[in-house]
């Protein structure tokens, strides 16, 4: 039977013509809306409290059993185990939340290992290395198995309790001077920043109680910074497009000499595995460091061979997370639109956020 021109009458169970009186009435009746499951929301600080509560409870018990993270539909924390011959990795989008929780703890001088354990190498502990395939990597040994077992128990508990929840980026009711920019710390994001490079507030850097910044980003490549500067193009035209990597501070390298002779006034410069800024002020050159309060050996070497170069002591802006490149880049962006005296001012939050988003955007670009 061809029912393309008919509609089912639910009262009689029979089909009637759509063009008939009853058919028209049935078509005109409002359809009952399809019910959807509305996601509940939880904020990052509440999640951190819940995580700590589970950790304190579970670590009172003996940790035994198979290492396993169960994954279900609509899991709140998308985290998976990745296994190779010598390592176990934890990977997935949810690892970004683990890093954020760890960095909030760092900002509060709390135990960060509850959220992201260190990797035991067999001799010492170190931060777990990360790659795209395996995420955070841990050697296969009893110590790491135990720590990852605790982690998996917490993740499974969180996923069971908060199934179908979403992490909200809404500002907290209690606005503070430390915490995540835009969530804990009031931040009215300017329109130019949102248009240039939009982002999620949960990904914004963290400010600790000392006013130092945590970017949740380490091992930032030279290429990332150079691509970021190229992307900015003429908007921050004072920044030298090449990242100066100095291998020998006893001589003026070709790249450094090119910057000195150029019309650019600001450059990121790295030596002795640490990034900083070199910039021009009239006929003088200055180096400012995001962490060190005095000139180190490499800086002293450069001062000896560049007569008009000086080191300027400033308050540290970097924490011990290893984000010297990120904070130096943020300072360079701020200095580019300000003047010499701005090196002693706190960096405006929009430039902190801008640096963070640029690094995320170009981090894995070739």
VMD Tcl script that draws the C-alpha trace (Angstrom):
set ca {
  {0.00 0.00 0.00}
  {1.32 3.44 -0.92}
  {0.88 5.66 2.12}
  {2.86 8.63 0.81}
  {-0.34 10.71 0.59}
  {-1.76 9.40 3.86}
  {-1.17 9.87 7.56}
  {-1.78 7.42 10.39}
  {-4.64 8.22 12.75}
  {-3.33 7.07 16.16}
  {-6.87 6.83 17.57}
  {-8.12 4.26 15.02}
  {-4.86 2.79 13.78}
  {-5.92 3.49 10.21}
  {-4.44 5.70 7.50}
  {-6.44 8.73 6.27}
  {-5.79 11.13 3.41}
  {-3.57 14.06 4.31}
  {-5.90 16.31 2.28}
  {-8.99 15.19 4.18}
  {-10.50 16.87 7.22}
  {-9.07 14.42 9.77}
  {-5.72 14.29 7.96}
  {-5.39 18.08 8.02}
  {-6.24 18.11 11.73}
  {-3.59 15.48 12.44}
  {-0.98 17.41 10.45}
  {-1.86 20.59 12.33}
  {-1.45 18.98 15.74}
  {1.76 20.07 17.49}
  {4.38 17.36 17.53}
  {5.81 16.35 20.88}
  {9.39 17.59 20.96}
  {12.17 15.02 20.93}
  {13.57 14.78 24.42}
  {17.31 15.31 24.67}
  {19.58 14.73 27.61}
  {20.78 18.10 28.78}
  {24.39 18.08 29.92}
  {25.00 19.14 33.47}
  {27.96 21.35 34.25}
  {30.81 21.38 36.74}
  {33.55 23.99 37.15}
  {37.26 23.21 37.29}
  {37.66 24.15 40.96}
  {34.81 21.89 42.06}
  {36.32 19.10 39.98}
  {39.66 19.62 41.71}
  {38.03 19.31 45.15}
  {36.21 16.15 44.08}
  {39.44 14.69 42.68}
  {41.32 15.39 45.91}
  {38.52 13.82 47.97}
  {38.65 10.59 45.94}
  {42.45 10.54 46.10}
  {42.48 10.89 49.90}
  {39.88 8.13 50.23}
  {41.45 5.65 47.83}
  {45.05 6.02 49.01}
  {43.99 4.83 52.47}
  {43.38 1.43 50.89}
  {45.90 -1.02 49.48}
  {46.21 -0.45 45.75}
  {45.97 -3.78 43.92}
  {44.40 -5.20 40.77}
  {44.77 -4.68 37.05}
  {45.64 -1.27 35.68}
  {42.58 -0.29 33.71}
  {40.79 2.90 32.72}
  {37.28 2.10 31.50}
  {35.84 4.29 28.76}
  {32.07 4.70 28.37}
  {29.82 6.78 26.14}
  {29.67 10.46 27.15}
  {32.58 10.07 29.54}
  {33.49 13.30 31.22}
  {37.24 12.65 31.07}
  {38.29 11.35 27.66}
  {41.44 9.54 28.75}
  {42.80 6.27 27.38}
  {45.75 4.00 28.08}
  {48.36 3.54 25.38}
  {50.84 0.67 25.71}
  {54.15 0.04 23.98}
  {57.04 -2.30 24.64}
  {58.67 -0.19 27.34}
  {56.11 2.46 28.24}
  {52.52 3.07 29.22}
  {50.95 6.32 28.07}
  {47.88 8.22 29.13}
  {46.36 10.01 26.18}
  {43.17 11.71 25.03}
  {41.65 15.17 25.33}
  {41.09 14.63 29.05}
  {44.84 14.83 29.70}
  {44.53 18.58 29.10}
  {42.29 18.70 32.16}
  {44.84 16.70 34.18}
  {47.52 19.23 33.27}
  {45.22 22.11 34.20}
  {44.42 20.58 37.59}
  {48.12 20.01 38.18}
  {48.95 23.61 37.28}
  {46.22 25.00 39.55}
  {47.83 22.97 42.35}
  {51.24 24.39 41.35}
  {49.87 27.93 41.57}
  {48.58 27.17 45.09}
  {51.84 25.48 46.22}
  {49.99 22.16 46.54}
  {50.93 18.62 45.58}
  {50.76 18.46 41.79}
  {51.46 14.72 41.59}
  {47.92 13.89 42.69}
  {46.71 14.97 39.26}
  {49.67 14.16 37.03}
  {52.24 11.75 38.55}
  {55.92 11.97 37.78}
  {57.62 9.21 35.82}
  {59.93 6.96 37.84}
  {62.87 6.05 35.61}
  {64.24 3.35 37.91}
  {66.68 5.78 39.49}
  {64.87 9.09 39.84}
  {61.60 10.90 39.23}
  {61.05 13.30 36.34}
  {58.15 14.93 34.54}
  {56.62 12.48 32.07}
  {57.54 13.13 28.46}
  {54.67 13.72 26.06}
  {54.13 12.86 22.42}
  {51.12 12.84 20.09}
  {50.73 9.06 19.93}
  {51.12 8.03 23.58}
  {50.41 11.27 25.45}
  {52.19 11.37 28.82}
  {54.63 8.46 28.93}
  {55.70 6.29 31.88}
  {58.24 3.48 32.03}
  {56.88 0.06 32.89}
  {57.84 -0.53 36.51}
  {56.04 -1.24 39.79}
  {56.20 2.37 41.01}
  {54.61 3.79 37.87}
  {52.04 0.97 37.77}
  {50.93 1.87 41.29}
  {50.68 5.60 40.56}
  {48.80 5.02 37.32}
  {46.51 2.55 39.07}
  {45.57 5.27 41.59}
  {45.07 7.68 38.70}
  {42.85 5.19 36.86}
  {40.70 4.63 39.96}
  {40.13 8.37 40.30}
  {39.35 8.77 36.58}
  {36.87 5.89 36.67}
  {35.17 7.34 39.76}
  {34.94 10.79 38.17}
  {33.57 9.35 34.92}
  {30.95 7.31 36.75}
  {29.76 10.19 38.89}
  {29.92 12.88 36.20}
  {28.76 10.96 33.14}
  {27.20 13.39 30.64}
  {28.67 16.41 32.46}
  {30.50 19.23 30.75}
  {33.29 21.37 32.16}
  {32.04 24.95 32.29}
  {34.21 27.97 31.54}
  {31.83 30.39 33.25}
  {33.47 32.86 35.66}
  {33.44 31.82 39.30}
  {31.24 33.71 41.73}
  {34.22 34.46 43.97}
  {36.48 36.58 41.78}
  {40.14 36.48 42.83}
  {43.52 37.94 41.94}
  {44.99 34.49 41.30}
  {43.77 31.49 39.32}
  {42.69 31.04 35.70}
  {42.44 34.25 33.70}
  {38.81 34.84 32.76}
  {37.43 32.25 35.19}
  {38.89 33.03 38.61}
  {40.39 36.37 37.60}
  {38.06 38.93 35.97}
  {39.07 39.47 32.35}
  {37.10 41.50 29.85}
  {38.55 40.07 26.66}
  {39.04 42.84 24.07}
  {37.35 42.46 20.71}
  {40.65 42.65 18.78}
  {41.94 39.57 20.62}
  {38.77 37.52 20.06}
  {38.81 38.37 16.35}
  {42.53 37.75 15.93}
  {42.66 34.40 17.70}
  {39.60 33.21 19.65}
  {39.92 30.63 22.41}
  {38.36 28.88 25.39}
  {38.78 30.49 28.81}
  {39.68 27.12 30.34}
  {42.82 27.16 28.20}
  {43.90 30.58 29.48}
  {47.06 30.78 31.63}
  {47.02 30.74 35.43}
  {48.31 33.48 37.73}
  {49.73 32.42 41.09}
  {49.61 34.41 44.33}
  {52.97 36.02 43.53}
  {51.70 37.32 40.19}
  {53.71 34.82 38.16}
  {52.23 33.06 35.15}
  {51.70 29.37 34.42}
  {51.08 28.63 30.75}
  {50.78 24.83 30.93}
  {53.17 24.72 27.99}
  {56.79 23.58 27.96}
  {59.35 22.67 25.29}
  {58.12 25.38 22.90}
  {60.02 25.21 19.64}
  {61.78 27.95 17.73}
  {59.47 27.26 14.78}
  {56.36 27.87 16.90}
  {57.50 31.36 17.86}
  {58.59 32.27 14.35}
  {55.26 31.11 12.86}
  {53.41 33.07 15.55}
  {55.35 36.24 14.75}
  {54.74 35.75 11.03}
  {51.01 35.31 11.71}
  {50.92 38.61 13.62}
  {52.57 40.27 10.62}
  {52.36 44.06 10.93}
  {50.28 44.09 14.12}
  {53.44 43.74 16.22}
  {55.97 44.95 13.68}
  {58.77 45.70 16.16}
  {59.42 42.02 16.92}
  {62.29 40.39 15.02}
  {60.87 37.51 12.92}
  {63.70 35.11 13.74}
  {64.14 33.47 17.16}
  {67.79 33.94 18.15}
  {69.27 30.62 19.31}
  {72.80 31.31 20.51}
  {75.13 28.30 20.82}
  {78.24 30.27 21.77}
  {77.96 33.46 23.84}
  {81.67 34.25 23.47}
  {81.13 35.54 19.94}
  {78.48 37.65 18.23}
  {76.63 35.22 16.00}
  {75.50 36.15 12.51}
  {71.83 36.07 13.57}
  {72.44 38.30 16.57}
  {74.45 40.74 14.48}
  {71.64 40.83 11.89}
  {69.15 41.77 14.61}
  {71.44 44.51 15.95}
  {71.78 45.99 12.46}
  {68.08 45.66 11.63}
  {65.23 48.15 12.16}
  {63.54 45.73 14.58}
  {63.72 46.62 18.27}
  {62.76 43.41 20.10}
  {63.88 39.78 19.78}
  {63.58 36.55 21.69}
  {67.01 35.18 22.43}
  {67.97 31.85 23.97}
  {71.25 30.47 25.29}
  {72.21 27.99 27.99}
  {68.77 26.35 27.52}
  {66.89 29.43 28.69}
  {64.88 32.09 26.81}
  {64.85 35.84 27.43}
  {64.46 39.12 25.54}
  {66.99 41.42 23.97}
  {65.76 44.86 22.93}
  {66.94 48.27 21.80}
  {66.38 51.55 23.58}
  {67.88 54.46 21.65}
  {71.53 53.43 21.13}
  {71.56 50.88 23.93}
  {70.81 47.18 24.04}
  {69.27 45.45 27.06}
  {68.57 41.91 28.15}
  {65.68 41.10 30.48}
  {65.15 37.67 31.97}
  {61.75 36.22 32.96}
  {63.30 34.34 35.89}
  {66.89 35.21 36.80}
  {67.61 38.21 39.00}
  {71.26 38.55 38.01}
  {73.19 38.14 34.77}
  {74.28 34.55 34.23}
  {77.52 33.43 32.58}
  {76.10 33.59 29.05}
  {74.75 37.12 29.57}
  {78.06 38.29 31.06}
  {79.88 36.89 28.04}
  {77.66 38.87 25.66}
  {78.07 42.05 27.73}
  {81.85 41.73 27.32}
  {81.69 41.66 23.53}
  {78.78 44.09 22.99}
  {79.80 47.43 24.59}
  {76.32 48.98 24.78}
  {74.60 45.85 26.18}
  {73.34 45.74 29.79}
  {71.30 43.37 31.95}
  {68.26 44.81 33.73}
  {67.15 43.26 37.00}
  {63.41 42.75 37.31}
  {60.90 40.81 39.36}
  {60.53 37.19 38.19}
  {57.45 36.54 36.02}
  {58.09 32.84 35.39}
  {57.34 29.97 37.75}
  {59.33 26.74 37.84}
  {57.13 25.07 35.17}
  {59.64 25.85 32.42}
  {57.63 28.42 30.47}
  {60.47 30.88 29.86}
  {59.68 31.02 26.13}
  {55.98 31.71 26.66}
  {56.41 34.47 29.23}
  {59.28 36.05 27.27}
  {57.07 36.10 24.17}
  {54.22 37.68 26.12}
  {56.61 40.34 27.41}
  {57.88 40.96 23.87}
  {54.32 41.44 22.60}
  {53.57 43.90 25.41}
  {56.84 45.76 24.93}
  {56.12 46.02 21.20}
  {53.07 48.21 21.79}
  {54.45 50.08 24.81}
  {57.73 51.79 25.60}
  {60.92 51.12 27.57}
  {59.36 51.71 31.00}
  {56.82 48.95 30.39}
  {59.45 46.32 31.20}
  {58.80 47.07 34.89}
  {55.00 46.97 34.56}
  {52.87 43.83 34.95}
  {52.04 42.46 31.51}
  {48.43 43.23 30.58}
  {46.41 40.02 30.64}
  {45.39 40.23 26.98}
  {49.04 39.77 25.95}
  {49.45 36.81 28.30}
  {46.38 35.20 26.72}
  {47.51 36.15 23.21}
  {50.92 34.49 23.68}
  {49.28 31.35 25.03}
  {46.83 31.06 22.13}
  {49.50 31.69 19.52}
  {51.68 28.93 20.95}
  {48.74 26.51 20.96}
  {47.83 27.44 17.38}
  {51.30 26.91 15.94}
  {52.72 24.31 18.31}
  {52.48 21.29 16.00}
  {52.97 23.11 12.71}
  {55.88 22.12 10.50}
}
mol new
graphics top color blue
foreach p $ca { graphics top sphere $p radius 0.5 }
foreach p [lrange $ca 0 end-1] q [lrange $ca 1 end] { graphics top cylinder $p $q radius 0.2 }
display resetview
